[in-house]
Amino acid sequence: MGETRRLFLVDGYALIYRAFFAMLSRPLTTSRGENTSVPWGIVNFLLRLRGKHHPDFVAWVHDAGTSFRHTTYPEYKATR
């Protein structure tokens, strides 16, 4: 049997949300005042993932948008 390979799926929207709000009280900014907390948080997460788990593949995924659930039940994810 061949070597086992590891795939990690990253919930992109959840990571962006987490990176933004984790540093909301003290955001990282450039000299021009641009908030760089989200890119820093994403890169930091991916580097830690690579260092700890050594994945062969990493896939960045997002919700596909609206689906039949939104049509059938308009309140679906209404508060998210």
Backbone as a printed PyTorch tensor [residue, N CA C, xyz], in Angstrom:
tensor([[[  0.8400,  -1.1810,   0.0000],
         [  0.0000,   0.0000,   0.0000],
         [  0.8850,   1.2450,   0.0000]],

        [[  0.4350,   2.3020,  -0.6460],
         [  1.2210,   3.5260,  -0.7770],
         [  1.2670,   4.3560,   0.4940]],

        [[  2.0490,   5.3790,   0.4180],
         [  2.2230,   6.3000,   1.5340],
         [  0.9350,   7.0910,   1.7760]],

        [[  0.5920,   7.2810,   3.0360],
         [ -0.5780,   8.0770,   3.3950],
         [ -0.2630,   9.5530,   3.2120]],

        [[ -1.1670,  10.2530,   2.5390],
         [ -0.9850,  11.6830,   2.3070],
         [ -2.0590,  12.4340,   3.0700]],

        [[ -1.7110,  13.6520,   3.4930],
         [ -2.6180,  14.4190,   4.3350],
         [ -3.1300,  15.6570,   3.6070]],

        [[ -4.4500,  15.8170,   3.6430],
         [ -5.1190,  16.9780,   3.0760],
         [ -5.8100,  17.7190,   4.2060]],

        [[ -5.5810,  19.0080,   4.3010],
         [ -6.2760,  19.8460,   5.2710],
         [ -7.1790,  20.8050,   4.5180]],

        [[ -8.4380,  20.8920,   4.9490],
         [ -9.3800,  21.8560,   4.3920],
         [ -9.4920,  23.0140,   5.3710]],

        [[ -9.2760,  24.2170,   4.8860],
         [ -9.3390,  25.4100,   5.7280],
         [-10.6310,  26.1460,   5.4050]],

        [[-11.4590,  26.3700,   6.4170],
         [-12.6810,  27.1580,   6.2580],
         [-12.2650,  28.6220,   6.1690]],

        [[-12.1280,  29.1130,   4.9500],
         [-11.5780,  30.4420,   4.7080],
         [-12.3370,  31.5530,   5.3920]],

        [[-13.6630,  31.5440,   5.2780],
         [-14.4380,  32.6260,   5.8780],
         [-14.2900,  32.6230,   7.3940]],

        [[-14.3150,  31.4560,   8.0030],
         [-14.1710,  31.3690,   9.4600],
         [-12.8040,  31.8760,   9.9040]],

        [[-11.7680,  31.5790,   9.1380],
         [-10.4250,  32.0360,   9.4960],
         [-10.2980,  33.5500,   9.3390]],

        [[-10.8660,  34.1010,   8.2770],
         [-10.8600,  35.5590,   8.0980],
         [-11.5780,  36.2280,   9.2610]],

        [[-12.7370,  35.7280,   9.6140],
         [-13.5320,  36.2660,  10.7210],
         [-12.7400,  36.2060,  12.0230]],

        [[-12.1540,  35.0550,  12.2760],
         [-11.3730,  34.8580,  13.5040],
         [-10.1700,  35.8000,  13.5580]],

        [[ -9.4560,  35.9150,  12.4500],
         [ -8.2680,  36.7740,  12.4170],
         [ -8.6400,  38.2370,  12.6220]],

        [[ -9.7460,  38.6640,  12.0530],
         [-10.1650,  40.0570,  12.1960],
         [-10.5550,  40.3690,  13.6360]],

        [[-11.4250,  39.5560,  14.2150],
         [-11.9490,  39.8610,  15.5400],
         [-10.9930,  39.5010,  16.6700]],

        [[-10.0520,  38.6160,  16.4410],
         [ -9.0910,  38.2580,  17.4890],
         [ -8.2080,  39.4380,  17.8540]],

        [[ -7.9620,  40.3180,  16.9050],
         [ -7.0490,  41.4340,  17.1470],
         [ -7.7650,  42.7780,  17.0250]],

        [[ -9.0520,  42.7830,  17.2400],
         [ -9.8400,  43.9940,  17.0580],
         [ -9.4340,  45.1050,  18.0180]],

        [[ -9.1090,  44.7570,  19.2530],
         [ -8.7550,  45.7970,  20.2290],
         [ -7.3620,  46.3710,  19.9880]],

        [[ -6.4600,  45.5880,  19.4040],
         [ -5.0970,  46.0630,  19.1000],
         [ -4.6770,  45.5550,  17.7290]],

        [[ -5.2440,  46.1020,  16.6660],
         [ -4.9360,  45.5920,  15.3260],
         [ -3.5080,  45.8890,  14.8980]],

        [[ -2.9870,  45.0220,  14.0490],
         [ -1.6930,  45.2680,  13.4210],
         [ -1.9330,  46.2180,  12.2550]],

        [[ -1.1260,  47.2570,  12.1540],
         [ -1.3210,  48.2310,  11.0830],
         [  0.0070,  48.5770,  10.4230]],

        [[ -0.0960,  49.0630,   9.1930],
         [  1.0830,  49.5510,   8.4790],
         [  1.3840,  50.9670,   8.9560]],

        [[  2.4640,  51.5310,   8.4630],
         [  2.8120,  52.9100,   8.8220],
         [  1.7560,  53.9010,   8.3270]],

        [[  0.9540,  53.4930,   7.3340],
         [ -0.1270,  54.3490,   6.8290],
         [ -1.4410,  54.0960,   7.5510]],

        [[ -1.4280,  53.2110,   8.5460],
         [ -2.6290,  52.9330,   9.3200],
         [ -3.5380,  51.8560,   8.7490]],

        [[ -3.0860,  51.1420,   7.7260],
         [ -3.8950,  50.0810,   7.1280],
         [ -3.8540,  48.8270,   8.0050]],

        [[ -5.0200,  48.2870,   8.2850],
         [ -5.1230,  47.1080,   9.1330],
         [ -4.6100,  45.8760,   8.3820]],

        [[ -3.6260,  45.2010,   8.9590],
         [ -3.0580,  43.9870,   8.3580],
         [ -3.2710,  42.7580,   9.2430]],

        [[ -4.2100,  42.8490,  10.1640],
         [ -4.4560,  41.7450,  11.0910],
         [ -4.9030,  40.4740,  10.3770]],

        [[ -5.7690,  40.6130,   9.3780],
         [ -6.2820,  39.4240,   8.6880],
         [ -5.1760,  38.7100,   7.9110]],

        [[ -4.4170,  39.3990,   7.0500],
         [ -3.3320,  38.6780,   6.3640],
         [ -2.3330,  38.0590,   7.3380]],

        [[ -1.9920,  38.7870,   8.3930],
         [ -1.0540,  38.2580,   9.3850],
         [ -1.6400,  37.0140,  10.0530]],

        [[ -2.9120,  37.0730,  10.4310],
         [ -3.5510,  35.9340,  11.0850],
         [ -3.6110,  34.7100,  10.1930]],

        [[ -3.8940,  34.9200,   8.9110],
         [ -3.9700,  33.8050,   7.9630],
         [ -2.5940,  33.1760,   7.7610]],

        [[ -1.5990,  33.9910,   7.5140],
         [ -0.2400,  33.4690,   7.3070],
         [  0.2470,  32.7570,   8.5600]],

        [[  0.0070,  33.3420,   9.7220],
         [  0.4160,  32.7260,  10.9830],
         [ -0.2500,  31.3580,  11.1570]],

        [[ -1.5450,  31.2800,  10.8750],
         [ -2.2640,  30.0130,  10.9780],
         [ -1.6690,  28.9660,  10.0360]],

        [[ -1.4490,  29.3530,   8.7730],
         [ -0.9270,  28.3990,   7.7890],
         [  0.4880,  27.9360,   8.1290]],

        [[  1.3120,  28.8300,   8.6350],
         [  2.6670,  28.4310,   9.0420],
         [  2.6290,  27.4700,  10.2240]],

        [[  1.7480,  27.7400,  11.1890],
         [  1.6170,  26.8270,  12.3350],
         [  1.0620,  25.4760,  11.8930]],

        [[  0.0980,  25.4940,  10.9720],
         [ -0.4590,  24.2490,  10.4330],
         [  0.6320,  23.4240,   9.7660]],

        [[  1.4180,  24.0690,   8.9330],
         [  2.5050,  23.3740,   8.2300],
         [  3.5490,  22.8520,   9.2090]],

        [[  3.9180,  23.6570,  10.1920],
         [  4.9370,  23.2440,  11.1500],
         [  4.5040,  22.1110,  12.0570]],

        [[  3.2360,  22.0990,  12.4310],
         [  2.7530,  21.0920,  13.3720],
         [  2.2960,  19.8000,  12.6850]],

        [[  1.6170,  19.9130,  11.5460],
         [  0.9870,  18.7440,  10.9310],
         [  1.6320,  18.2820,   9.6260]],

        [[  2.4560,  19.0970,   9.0150],
         [  3.1590,  18.7460,   7.7740],
         [  2.2150,  18.1920,   6.6980]],

        [[  1.1830,  18.9590,   6.3260],
         [  0.2410,  18.4480,   5.3220],
         [  0.8760,  18.3660,   3.9370]],

        [[  0.3990,  17.4180,   3.1500],
         [  0.8200,  17.3230,   1.7550],
         [  0.0460,  18.3230,   0.8990]],

        [[ -1.1980,  18.5660,   1.2990],
         [ -2.0600,  19.4860,   0.5570],
         [ -2.8730,  20.3190,   1.5350]],

        [[ -3.1220,  21.5620,   1.1650],
         [ -4.0140,  22.4350,   1.9230],
         [ -4.9700,  23.0600,   0.9140]],

        [[ -6.2590,  22.9730,   1.1930],
         [ -7.2640,  23.5810,   0.3140],
         [ -8.0160,  24.6440,   1.0990]],

        [[ -8.1460,  25.8000,   0.4880],
         [ -8.8650,  26.9280,   1.0790],
         [-10.2820,  26.8930,   0.5170]],

        [[-11.2880,  26.7810,   1.3800],
         [-12.6680,  26.6580,   0.9150],
         [-13.5400,  27.7520,   1.5180]],

        [[-14.5970,  28.0970,   0.7920],
         [-15.6080,  29.0600,   1.2400],
         [-16.9800,  28.4410,   1.0320]],

        [[-17.9810,  29.0320,   1.6910],
         [-19.3530,  28.6370,   1.3940],
         [-19.6330,  28.9570,  -0.0660]],

        [[-20.4510,  28.1500,  -0.6820],
         [-20.7700,  28.3510,  -2.0950],
         [-21.7380,  29.5070,  -2.3120]],

        [[-22.2830,  30.0470,  -1.2560],
         [-23.2790,  31.1080,  -1.3990],
         [-24.6550,  30.5480,  -1.1160]],

        [[-25.6570,  31.1330,  -1.7290],
         [-27.0140,  30.6660,  -1.4700],
         [-27.2280,  29.2850,  -2.0800]],

        [[-28.1340,  28.5540,  -1.4670],
         [-28.4380,  27.2030,  -1.9260],
         [-29.9380,  26.9730,  -1.7990]],

        [[-30.3550,  25.7560,  -2.0480],
         [-31.7720,  25.4240,  -1.9190],
         [-32.2680,  25.6660,  -0.4990]],

        [[-31.3910,  25.5940,   0.4810],
         [-31.8010,  25.8270,   1.8690],
         [-32.2990,  27.2630,   2.0600]],

        [[-31.6470,  28.2130,   1.4150],
         [-32.0650,  29.6100,   1.5250],
         [-33.4290,  29.8320,   0.8680]],

        [[-33.6880,  29.1380,  -0.2200],
         [-34.9710,  29.2610,  -0.9120],
         [-36.0790,  28.6100,  -0.0970]],

        [[-35.7950,  27.4250,   0.4410],
         [-36.7800,  26.6830,   1.2090],
         [-37.0410,  27.3190,   2.5660]],

        [[-35.9950,  27.8050,   3.1950],
         [-36.0890,  28.3530,   4.5480],
         [-35.3130,  29.6700,   4.5910]],

        [[-35.9750,  30.8030,   4.3130],
         [-35.2860,  32.0990,   4.2190],
         [-34.4860,  32.4880,   5.4670]],

        [[-34.8630,  31.9630,   6.6290],
         [-34.1430,  32.2950,   7.8610],
         [-32.8420,  31.5120,   8.0270]],

        [[-32.5490,  30.6120,   7.0790],
         [-31.3340,  29.8010,   7.1630],
         [-30.1090,  30.7070,   7.2140]],

        [[-29.3170,  30.5690,   8.2540],
         [-28.1140,  31.3760,   8.4850],
         [-28.4060,  32.8780,   8.4860]],

        [[-29.6050,  33.2580,   8.8720],
         [-29.9840,  34.6750,   8.8500],
         [-29.1570,  35.5130,   9.8140]],

        [[-28.6580,  34.8970,  10.8680],
         [-27.8850,  35.6670,  11.8550],
         [-26.3870,  35.5210,  11.6670]],

        [[-25.9480,  34.8980,  10.5900],
         [-24.5080,  34.7350,  10.3460],
         [-24.0650,  35.5400,   9.1630]]])
